[in-house]
Amino acid sequence: MANKRPLLPGVSAAANAPAVIVQSRKVIRRARIRAILRDIFDVLLLVAVDWFFIRWPRAHVPLLDRHESVLVLLGVNVALLSYVCLARAVPRWRARRVASTWSFTERARFFTPPRR
Protein backbone atom coordinates (compact mmCIF):
# COMPACT_ATOMS: atom_id res chain seq x y z
CA MET A 1 0.00 0.00 0.00
CA ALA A 2 3.04 2.29 0.01
CA ASN A 3 2.59 3.07 -3.68
CA LYS A 4 -0.84 4.72 -4.05
CA ARG A 5 -2.04 5.76 -7.45
CA PRO A 6 -3.69 9.17 -7.77
CA LEU A 7 -7.36 9.30 -8.58
CA LEU A 8 -6.75 11.33 -11.70
CA PRO A 9 -3.73 11.09 -13.97
CA GLY A 10 -1.51 14.20 -13.89
CA VAL A 11 -2.72 15.41 -10.47
CA SER A 12 0.09 16.35 -8.13
CA ALA A 13 -0.03 16.05 -4.36
CA ALA A 14 1.90 19.32 -3.96
CA ALA A 15 -0.34 22.27 -3.12
CA ASN A 16 -0.35 25.31 -5.37
CA ALA A 17 -0.20 28.79 -3.90
CA PRO A 18 -3.50 30.63 -4.33
CA ALA A 19 -3.55 33.37 -6.93
CA VAL A 20 -4.11 36.83 -5.46
CA ILE A 21 -7.04 38.47 -7.19
CA VAL A 22 -7.81 41.43 -4.91
CA GLN A 23 -5.40 43.41 -2.76
CA SER A 24 -7.51 44.19 0.28
CA ARG A 25 -4.98 46.27 2.20
CA LYS A 26 -6.27 49.56 0.76
CA VAL A 27 -9.87 48.63 1.48
CA ILE A 28 -9.07 47.59 5.05
CA ARG A 29 -7.00 50.72 5.67
CA ARG A 30 -9.81 52.94 4.33
CA ALA A 31 -12.39 51.16 6.52
CA ARG A 32 -10.20 51.54 9.61
CA ILE A 33 -9.68 55.26 8.93
CA ARG A 34 -13.44 55.72 8.43
CA ALA A 35 -14.14 53.92 11.72
CA ILE A 36 -11.58 56.03 13.59
CA LEU A 37 -13.05 59.23 12.14
CA ARG A 38 -16.56 58.11 13.12
CA ASP A 39 -15.39 57.38 16.67
CA ILE A 40 -13.65 60.77 16.90
CA PHE A 41 -16.83 62.49 15.70
CA ASP A 42 -18.93 60.61 18.27
CA VAL A 43 -16.59 61.53 21.12
CA LEU A 44 -16.39 65.19 19.99
CA LEU A 45 -20.18 65.36 19.84
CA LEU A 46 -20.35 63.90 23.33
CA VAL A 47 -17.81 66.46 24.59
CA ALA A 48 -19.82 69.27 22.97
CA VAL A 49 -23.03 68.16 24.69
CA ASP A 50 -21.20 67.83 28.01
CA TRP A 51 -19.70 71.31 27.57
CA PHE A 52 -23.18 72.68 26.81
CA PHE A 53 -24.59 71.09 29.95
CA ILE A 54 -21.75 72.41 32.12
CA ARG A 55 -21.81 75.95 30.73
CA TRP A 56 -25.58 76.44 30.80
CA PRO A 57 -27.01 75.57 34.23
CA ARG A 58 -30.64 75.74 33.06
CA ALA A 59 -30.13 72.97 30.50
CA HIS A 60 -32.12 69.83 31.27
CA VAL A 61 -33.96 66.97 29.60
CA PRO A 62 -37.70 67.76 29.25
CA LEU A 63 -39.79 66.34 32.12
CA LEU A 64 -36.63 65.87 34.24
CA ASP A 65 -34.95 68.24 36.64
CA ARG A 66 -31.29 69.25 36.43
CA HIS A 67 -29.96 66.46 38.68
CA GLU A 68 -31.81 63.71 36.79
CA SER A 69 -30.69 65.22 33.47
CA VAL A 70 -27.05 65.07 34.56
CA LEU A 71 -27.55 61.41 35.54
CA VAL A 72 -29.05 60.68 32.09
CA LEU A 73 -26.11 62.47 30.46
CA LEU A 74 -23.67 60.44 32.58
CA GLY A 75 -25.41 57.23 31.47
CA VAL A 76 -25.17 58.28 27.81
CA ASN A 77 -21.46 59.07 28.31
CA VAL A 78 -20.79 55.64 29.78
CA ALA A 79 -22.83 53.90 27.08
CA LEU A 80 -21.10 55.69 24.20
CA LEU A 81 -17.58 55.25 25.57
CA SER A 82 -18.18 51.57 26.27
CA TYR A 83 -19.59 51.14 22.75
CA VAL A 84 -16.50 52.76 21.21
CA CYS A 85 -14.22 50.47 23.21
CA LEU A 86 -16.22 47.28 22.69
CA ALA A 87 -16.69 47.90 18.96
CA ARG A 88 -12.93 47.55 18.61
CA ALA A 89 -12.28 44.84 21.20
CA VAL A 90 -15.03 42.27 20.53
CA PRO A 91 -14.09 41.54 16.88
CA ARG A 92 -10.46 41.13 17.94
CA TRP A 93 -11.48 38.69 20.69
CA ARG A 94 -13.66 36.71 18.27
CA ALA A 95 -10.87 36.52 15.70
CA ARG A 96 -8.48 35.21 18.33
CA ARG A 97 -11.00 32.59 19.40
CA VAL A 98 -11.45 31.42 15.82
CA ALA A 99 -7.69 31.50 15.17
CA SER A 100 -7.11 29.28 18.20
CA THR A 101 -8.75 26.41 16.29
CA TRP A 102 -6.35 26.70 13.35
CA SER A 103 -3.48 24.33 12.78
CA PHE A 104 0.10 25.49 13.20
CA THR A 105 0.66 25.84 9.44
CA GLU A 106 -2.48 27.98 9.04
CA ARG A 107 -1.36 30.25 11.86
CA ALA A 108 2.13 30.57 10.40
CA ARG A 109 0.74 31.44 6.97
CA PHE A 110 -1.66 34.00 8.39
CA PHE A 111 0.67 35.71 10.86
CA THR A 112 3.84 35.88 8.78
CA PRO A 113 4.34 39.19 6.97
CA PRO A 114 3.60 39.05 3.22
CA ARG A 115 6.47 38.92 0.76
CA ARG A 116 6.82 41.91 -1.51
C-alpha positions as CSV (number, residue, x, y, z in Angstrom):
1,M,0.0,0.0,0.0
2,A,3.0,2.3,0.0
3,N,2.6,3.1,-3.7
4,K,-0.8,4.7,-4.1
5,R,-2.0,5.8,-7.4
6,P,-3.7,9.2,-7.8
7,L,-7.4,9.3,-8.6
8,L,-6.8,11.3,-11.7
9,P,-3.7,11.1,-14.0
10,G,-1.5,14.2,-13.9
11,V,-2.7,15.4,-10.5
12,S,0.1,16.4,-8.1
13,A,0.0,16.1,-4.4
14,A,1.9,19.3,-4.0
15,A,-0.3,22.3,-3.1
16,N,-0.3,25.3,-5.4
17,A,-0.2,28.8,-3.9
18,P,-3.5,30.6,-4.3
19,A,-3.6,33.4,-6.9
20,V,-4.1,36.8,-5.5
21,I,-7.0,38.5,-7.2
22,V,-7.8,41.4,-4.9
23,Q,-5.4,43.4,-2.8
24,S,-7.5,44.2,0.3
25,R,-5.0,46.3,2.2
26,K,-6.3,49.6,0.8
27,V,-9.9,48.6,1.5
28,I,-9.1,47.6,5.1
29,R,-7.0,50.7,5.7
30,R,-9.8,52.9,4.3
31,A,-12.4,51.2,6.5
32,R,-10.2,51.5,9.6
33,I,-9.7,55.3,8.9
34,R,-13.4,55.7,8.4
35,A,-14.1,53.9,11.7
36,I,-11.6,56.0,13.6
37,L,-13.1,59.2,12.1
38,R,-16.6,58.1,13.1
39,D,-15.4,57.4,16.7
40,I,-13.7,60.8,16.9
41,F,-16.8,62.5,15.7
42,D,-18.9,60.6,18.3
43,V,-16.6,61.5,21.1
44,L,-16.4,65.2,20.0
45,L,-20.2,65.4,19.8
46,L,-20.3,63.9,23.3
47,V,-17.8,66.5,24.6
48,A,-19.8,69.3,23.0
49,V,-23.0,68.2,24.7
50,D,-21.2,67.8,28.0
51,W,-19.7,71.3,27.6
52,F,-23.2,72.7,26.8
53,F,-24.6,71.1,30.0
54,I,-21.8,72.4,32.1
55,R,-21.8,76.0,30.7
56,W,-25.6,76.4,30.8
57,P,-27.0,75.6,34.2
58,R,-30.6,75.7,33.1
59,A,-30.1,73.0,30.5
60,H,-32.1,69.8,31.3
61,V,-34.0,67.0,29.6
62,P,-37.7,67.8,29.3
63,L,-39.8,66.3,32.1
64,L,-36.6,65.9,34.2
65,D,-34.9,68.2,36.6
66,R,-31.3,69.3,36.4
67,H,-30.0,66.5,38.7
68,E,-31.8,63.7,36.8
69,S,-30.7,65.2,33.5
70,V,-27.1,65.1,34.6
71,L,-27.5,61.4,35.5
72,V,-29.1,60.7,32.1
73,L,-26.1,62.5,30.5
74,L,-23.7,60.4,32.6
75,G,-25.4,57.2,31.5
76,V,-25.2,58.3,27.8
77,N,-21.5,59.1,28.3
78,V,-20.8,55.6,29.8
79,A,-22.8,53.9,27.1
80,L,-21.1,55.7,24.2
81,L,-17.6,55.3,25.6
82,S,-18.2,51.6,26.3
83,Y,-19.6,51.1,22.7
84,V,-16.5,52.8,21.2
85,C,-14.2,50.5,23.2
86,L,-16.2,47.3,22.7
87,A,-16.7,47.9,19.0
88,R,-12.9,47.5,18.6
89,A,-12.3,44.8,21.2
90,V,-15.0,42.3,20.5
91,P,-14.1,41.5,16.9
92,R,-10.5,41.1,17.9
93,W,-11.5,38.7,20.7
94,R,-13.7,36.7,18.3
95,A,-10.9,36.5,15.7
96,R,-8.5,35.2,18.3
97,R,-11.0,32.6,19.4
98,V,-11.4,31.4,15.8
99,A,-7.7,31.5,15.2
100,S,-7.1,29.3,18.2
101,T,-8.7,26.4,16.3
102,W,-6.3,26.7,13.3
103,S,-3.5,24.3,12.8
104,F,0.1,25.5,13.2
105,T,0.7,25.8,9.4
106,E,-2.5,28.0,9.0
107,R,-1.4,30.3,11.9
108,A,2.1,30.6,10.4
109,R,0.7,31.4,7.0
110,F,-1.7,34.0,8.4
111,F,0.7,35.7,10.9
112,T,3.8,35.9,8.8
113,P,4.3,39.2,7.0
114,P,3.6,39.1,3.2
115,R,6.5,38.9,0.8
116,R,6.8,41.9,-1.5
